[in-house]
Amino acid sequence: MNKLQKKGGGYHSPNIESCGHSECPLVSIIIPAYNVAPYIGQCMDSVVNQTYKNLQIICVDDGSEDDTPNILKEYAEADPRIKLIVQENTGHPIVRNKGLDLAQGEWVMLIDSDDWLETDAVERCVALAQQYQTTLLHFGYRKVSENGESLSEHLPVSFRISAGLYQLTPELQWGFARHNYLWTKFIRRELIERLQLRFPPTWFEDIVFLQTLYAELLGEHIYITDEVLYNYRQRSNSVMWQLRAKSSKAMDGFPALDYLLQNFRKLKLEHKLSLFSAWICFRVIHERVYNNVPTELLPDAYEKANRFVREYGLYKGFLNKLRLWSCLKPRAKWTKLFISSGTYKVTLRFFGIPFFRMEWNHGGSKISILGITIKRRKAIKISD
């Protein structure tokens, strides 16, 4: 267990004035915690020892039954930047909302209490955000084992793309579909408050939160850096591992679609702007939920999915029907003779020969007939 080193160790009292920048905006770091005593020390050490000092550190203990609150109390007593809240268990979304309610920074980071930041993570994010005048910044992460050993490094999106300033287009948004990770984002708080955005009390609340942000930012500029600034600890008892292990919990992901619809209606976004966000949320929910639903619950899953499809008009148009086919992946063997589907790809066949293919992946979309591309769109890069 990592302990706070008050004297003679790596921790030192912060000097907020010497943040290393001519302008030092306050950054709020929100850390929900629940039964993470073996890991919380490493997380807190990485935050309080950031090279960027102008921080508001909000720790919310959600009714831990181990030594987590005592460890956090020790840190809070030693560092005035830390605001500690100890409460009864309410669940991850509510805890994050409490952190957002207390946040006062110009920028917000939401990190998990069993992970940790690179020492210069905040400094790099502030510098890049100021340089490129962006509202949302994406950075890379390192996946580590439960005992902290490095396993692999990952870019902020599910495809290879060079660092730089990009226009957020639907094509680029597809690239983020499988990376709805809050802890790889540096977000301007003004955007969150302008949207009055909070986490819904359901599974996949991070998808609803981020896809609502993306829908609002379509057409605007975001910055993507390939710098690895976050360390994600893969634990066997994490929330996502519990979901995969207990397939009956998978149905709890469908309410996220309802909350997404509610958000879009409140924002009164143009349908064409929010349509892709709806599609992405639908695709991710089905990938993580539908594939885990027990056979006896499939009829109910179909009913819930089809209601969302009808209410949002996702079935309108031939290409959208192909997308639906790709998402729901029919199991009938004979269909494979005529149509095959994969992640973000649908192929129509005649006598086994690929005739029509639609792909939406790798920061772009492409339509081809007999292997000849007839339409292609890519992510729009503004500058390096």
HULINCOR-V620983 format. One record per residue. N is the residue number from 1. D_CENTER is the distance of its C-alpha to the mean C-alpha in Angstrom with 1 decimal. Layout:
BEGIN
[[N,D_CENTER] [N,D_CENTER]]
END
This chain:
BEGIN
[[1,28.1] [2,27.3] [3,29.5] [4,29.7] [5,32.4] [6,34.3] [7,37.1] [8,37.7] [9,34.1] [10,31.1] [11,30.1] [12,31.9] [13,32.2] [14,29.9] [15,31.7] [16,29.6] [17,32.0] [18,31.6] [19,28.0] [20,29.0] [21,28.2] [22,30.6] [23,28.1] [24,26.0] [25,23.6] [26,22.4] [27,18.9] [28,17.6] [29,15.7] [30,14.7] [31,15.2] [32,15.6] [33,18.1] [34,19.8] [35,22.3] [36,21.1] [37,24.5] [38,24.6] [39,21.4] [40,21.1] [41,23.8] [42,22.1] [43,19.0] [44,21.3] [45,23.5] [46,20.8] [47,20.0] [48,23.7] [49,24.9] [50,22.6] [51,24.9] [52,23.6] [53,25.4] [54,24.7] [55,22.1] [56,21.7] [57,20.3] [58,19.6] [59,19.8] [60,19.9] [61,21.6] [62,21.1] [63,24.5] [64,24.5] [65,27.6] [66,27.8] [67,28.5] [68,25.1] [69,26.4] [70,29.5] [71,27.6] [72,25.4] [73,28.7] [74,30.3] [75,27.6] [76,27.9] [77,31.6] [78,31.5] [79,29.0] [80,29.5] [81,26.0] [82,24.6] [83,24.5] [84,24.5] [85,24.3] [86,25.5] [87,25.4] [88,25.9] [89,23.1] [90,21.1] [91,17.8] [92,14.3] [93,13.5] [94,16.9] [95,16.7] [96,13.6] [97,15.6] [98,18.6] [99,17.0] [100,16.1] [101,19.7] [102,21.1] [103,19.2] [104,21.7] [105,20.2] [106,19.8] [107,16.4] [108,13.7] [109,11.6] [110,10.1] [111,10.8] [112,12.0] [113,15.8] [114,16.5] [115,14.8] [116,16.2] [117,16.1] [118,18.5] [119,21.5] [120,21.2] [121,17.4] [122,17.8] [123,21.0] [124,19.5] [125,16.7] [126,19.4] [127,21.8] [128,19.7] [129,18.5] [130,22.2] [131,23.5] [132,21.6] [133,21.4] [134,17.8] [135,15.6] [136,12.2] [137,12.0] [138,9.9] [139,11.4] [140,12.0] [141,12.0] [142,14.8] [143,14.9] [144,17.8] [145,20.0] [146,20.7] [147,23.5] [148,21.6] [149,22.9] [150,20.9] [151,20.0] [152,18.2] [153,16.3] [154,13.5] [155,12.9] [156,9.7] [157,10.3] [158,12.1] [159,15.4] [160,17.8] [161,17.8] [162,19.7] [163,18.5] [164,19.3] [165,19.0] [166,18.0] [167,18.5] [168,15.5] [169,17.2] [170,16.4] [171,17.1] [172,14.5] [173,11.9] [174,12.9] [175,12.1] [176,8.3] [177,8.7] [178,8.4] [179,5.6] [180,2.5] [181,2.4] [182,3.9] [183,6.9] [184,7.1] [185,7.5] [186,11.1] [187,11.7] [188,15.2] [189,16.0] [190,18.6] [191,16.1] [192,14.5] [193,18.2] [194,19.5] [195,17.4] [196,18.2] [197,14.6] [198,14.0] [199,12.2] [200,14.4] [201,16.2] [202,15.0] [203,13.0] [204,9.5] [205,9.4] [206,5.7] [207,6.1] [208,9.2] [209,8.2] [210,6.1] [211,8.6] [212,11.3] [213,10.7] [214,10.8] [215,13.9] [216,15.5] [217,15.0] [218,16.4] [219,19.3] [220,18.5] [221,17.8] [222,14.7] [223,15.3] [224,14.0] [225,15.5] [226,16.1] [227,16.9] [228,15.6] [229,15.0] [230,13.1] [231,14.5] [232,12.6] [233,15.4] [234,15.6] [235,17.7] [236,19.7] [237,19.4] [238,15.7] [239,14.2] [240,13.0] [241,16.4] [242,18.2] [243,16.8] [244,18.0] [245,21.2] [246,22.0] [247,21.9] [248,23.3] [249,20.1] [250,18.4] [251,20.1] [252,18.2] [253,15.2] [254,17.3] [255,17.5] [256,13.9] [257,15.6] [258,18.2] [259,16.1] [260,14.5] [261,18.1] [262,19.2] [263,16.9] [264,18.1] [265,21.6] [266,21.5] [267,20.2] [268,23.0] [269,21.2] [270,23.3] [271,22.8] [272,22.4] [273,19.4] [274,17.5] [275,18.6] [276,16.2] [277,13.2] [278,15.1] [279,15.8] [280,12.3] [281,11.4] [282,14.8] [283,14.4] [284,11.4] [285,13.0] [286,16.2] [287,15.2] [288,14.0] [289,16.5] [290,19.5] [291,20.2] [292,20.4] [293,22.5] [294,26.1] [295,28.8] [296,30.4] [297,27.4] [298,26.8] [299,29.0] [300,27.1] [301,23.7] [302,25.4] [303,26.7] [304,23.4] [305,21.8] [306,24.9] [307,25.0] [308,21.6] [309,22.9] [310,26.2] [311,24.9] [312,22.6] [313,25.1] [314,22.9] [315,26.1] [316,28.0] [317,29.1] [318,29.9] [319,26.7] [320,24.6] [321,26.7] [322,26.0] [323,22.3] [324,22.9] [325,25.1] [326,22.5] [327,20.0] [328,22.7] [329,24.6] [330,28.1] [331,29.8] [332,33.3] [333,34.7] [334,36.9] [335,34.1] [336,33.1] [337,36.4] [338,35.3] [339,31.5] [340,28.7] [341,25.0] [342,22.1] [343,18.5] [344,18.6] [345,22.4] [346,25.5] [347,29.1] [348,32.3] [349,35.4] [350,39.1] [351,41.2] [352,38.4] [353,38.2] [354,34.8] [355,35.6] [356,32.5] [357,28.9] [358,25.8] [359,22.7] [360,19.4] [361,17.5] [362,17.5] [363,16.9] [364,19.7] [365,21.7] [366,25.2] [367,28.1] [368,31.1] [369,34.4] [370,36.5] [371,34.2] [372,34.9] [373,31.9] [374,32.8] [375,29.6] [376,26.8] [377,24.1] [378,21.9] [379,19.3] [380,21.3] [381,21.5] [382,23.1] [383,24.0] [384,23.5]]
END
